[in-house]
Amino acid sequence: MRAHLPHDTRRRLPRASVVLGALLALAALGACESQQQMIAEHEDRLAAAGFVVRPANTPERQAMLARLPAHTFVMRQNGDAVHYVYADPLVCGCLYVGTQQAYNQYKANQLAQHLADEQLMTAQAYSDAAWSWQAWGPWGPVPVAGFVYGPVGW
């Protein structure tokens, strides 16, 4: 197939594939950084709730860290005490260990953050006094059931 293409077309194909490959590599790299950033932010929230960082700095700890599911809470019992562990083999190569109290605090902080995010979104959605539905065209009468999600009479 290559022999049938004009000479300058044959030269552009490899360049285009190299450029496309470079763009795909950059996109993949950007996704990795954002995932690492999200994990780091999650781990900041773990530390704020009272989880303690234990580095996997020995072969025995590294082997035990590898046995746990990554970035997931696992409940472990140590005698009469219940602990929650969160393994991070990718970003810090460590284990976050917390008590029931730390886990409850983490969940409470997570709920408070979710509520704050919803309140911010609600405030942003209704804060623009210059917004006008009239600019979007004619809207028919509002039915008894509620708002019409589309133009009427267009």
C-alpha positions as CSV (number, residue, x, y, z in Angstrom):
1,M,0.0,0.0,0.0
2,R,2.8,2.3,0.7
3,A,4.2,2.2,-2.8
4,H,1.0,3.6,-4.2
5,L,1.1,6.9,-2.2
6,P,2.8,10.0,-3.5
7,H,6.3,10.6,-2.1
8,D,5.4,13.6,0.1
9,T,2.4,11.7,1.6
10,R,4.7,8.8,2.6
11,R,6.9,11.2,4.5
12,R,4.0,12.8,6.4
13,L,2.5,9.6,7.6
14,P,5.4,8.7,10.0
15,R,5.5,12.3,11.3
16,A,1.8,12.3,11.9
17,S,2.0,9.0,13.8
18,V,4.9,10.3,15.9
19,V,2.9,13.5,16.8
20,L,-0.2,11.5,17.6
21,G,1.9,9.1,19.8
22,A,3.4,12.1,21.6
23,L,0.0,13.6,22.2
24,L,-1.3,10.4,23.6
25,A,1.7,10.0,25.9
26,L,1.2,13.5,27.2
27,A,-2.5,12.9,27.9
28,A,-1.6,9.7,29.7
29,L,1.0,11.5,31.8
30,G,-1.5,14.2,32.7
31,A,-4.0,11.5,33.8
32,C,-1.4,9.9,36.0
33,E,-0.5,13.2,37.7
34,S,-4.1,14.0,38.4
35,Q,-4.7,10.5,39.9
36,Q,-1.6,10.9,42.1
37,Q,-2.8,14.4,43.1
38,M,-6.2,12.9,44.0
39,I,-4.6,10.2,46.1
40,A,-2.4,12.7,47.9
41,E,-5.4,14.9,48.7
42,H,-7.2,11.8,50.0
43,E,-4.2,10.9,52.2
44,D,-4.1,14.5,53.6
45,R,-7.7,13.9,54.7
46,L,-6.7,10.6,56.3
47,A,-3.9,12.3,58.3
48,A,-6.3,15.1,59.3
49,A,-8.7,12.5,60.7
50,G,-6.0,10.9,62.9
51,F,-4.6,8.1,60.7
52,V,-0.9,7.5,61.3
53,V,1.5,6.9,58.4
54,R,3.6,3.7,58.6
55,P,6.2,3.6,55.8
56,A,6.9,0.2,54.2
57,N,10.6,0.6,54.8
58,T,11.5,-3.1,55.4
59,P,11.1,-6.1,53.1
60,E,8.6,-7.6,55.6
61,R,6.4,-4.4,55.5
62,Q,6.7,-4.2,51.7
63,A,5.5,-7.8,51.4
64,M,2.5,-7.1,53.8
65,L,1.7,-3.9,51.9
66,A,1.6,-5.8,48.6
67,R,-1.0,-8.2,50.1
68,L,-3.5,-5.4,50.8
69,P,-5.8,-3.9,48.2
70,A,-4.5,-0.5,47.1
71,H,-6.3,2.7,48.1
72,T,-9.1,0.8,49.9
73,F,-10.0,0.7,53.6
74,V,-9.6,-2.7,55.2
75,M,-10.7,-3.4,58.8
76,R,-8.2,-5.4,60.8
77,Q,-8.4,-6.7,64.3
78,N,-5.3,-6.5,66.6
79,G,-6.3,-8.2,69.8
80,D,-9.4,-6.4,71.1
81,A,-8.7,-3.3,69.1
82,V,-10.2,-2.6,65.7
83,H,-8.0,-0.7,63.2
84,Y,-8.6,0.5,59.7
85,V,-5.7,0.3,57.3
86,Y,-5.4,2.1,54.0
87,A,-2.5,0.9,51.7
88,D,-0.8,3.2,49.3
89,P,1.9,1.3,47.4
90,L,2.0,3.9,44.6
91,V,2.4,7.4,46.0
92,C,4.1,7.0,49.4
93,G,4.7,3.3,49.7
94,C,3.1,3.3,53.1
95,L,0.2,2.2,55.2
96,Y,-2.2,4.5,57.0
97,V,-3.5,3.0,60.2
98,G,-6.4,4.4,62.2
99,T,-8.6,3.5,65.1
100,Q,-12.4,3.3,64.9
101,Q,-12.5,6.9,66.1
102,A,-10.1,8.1,63.3
103,Y,-12.2,6.2,60.7
104,N,-15.4,7.8,62.1
105,Q,-13.8,11.2,62.0
106,Y,-12.7,10.6,58.4
107,K,-16.2,9.7,57.4
108,A,-17.6,12.8,59.3
109,N,-15.1,15.0,57.5
110,Q,-16.0,13.5,54.2
111,L,-19.7,14.1,54.8
112,A,-19.0,17.7,55.9
113,Q,-17.0,18.3,52.7
114,H,-19.7,16.8,50.6
115,L,-22.3,19.1,52.2
116,A,-20.0,22.1,51.7
117,D,-19.5,21.2,48.1
118,E,-23.2,21.0,47.5
119,Q,-23.8,24.4,49.3
120,L,-21.1,26.0,47.1
121,M,-22.6,24.5,43.9
122,T,-26.1,25.8,45.0
123,A,-24.7,29.2,45.7
124,Q,-22.9,29.4,42.4
125,A,-26.0,28.2,40.5
126,Y,-28.2,31.0,41.9
127,S,-25.7,33.8,42.3
128,D,-25.8,35.4,38.8
129,A,-28.4,38.2,39.0
130,A,-27.9,39.0,35.3
131,W,-29.1,35.6,34.2
132,S,-32.2,35.8,32.0
133,W,-34.2,32.9,30.5
134,Q,-35.7,35.4,28.1
135,A,-32.3,35.5,26.2
136,W,-32.8,31.8,25.4
137,G,-36.0,32.3,23.4
138,P,-39.7,32.0,24.1
139,W,-40.8,29.7,26.8
140,G,-44.3,28.5,27.2
141,P,-46.4,28.5,30.3
142,V,-45.1,26.5,33.2
143,P,-47.1,23.3,33.6
144,V,-48.7,22.3,36.9
145,A,-46.0,19.6,37.3
146,G,-43.1,22.1,37.2
147,F,-40.5,23.7,34.9
148,V,-40.4,23.0,31.2
149,Y,-36.9,21.8,30.2
150,G,-37.1,22.9,26.6
151,P,-38.3,25.5,24.3
152,V,-42.0,25.8,23.6
153,G,-43.2,27.1,20.3
154,W,-39.9,26.9,18.4
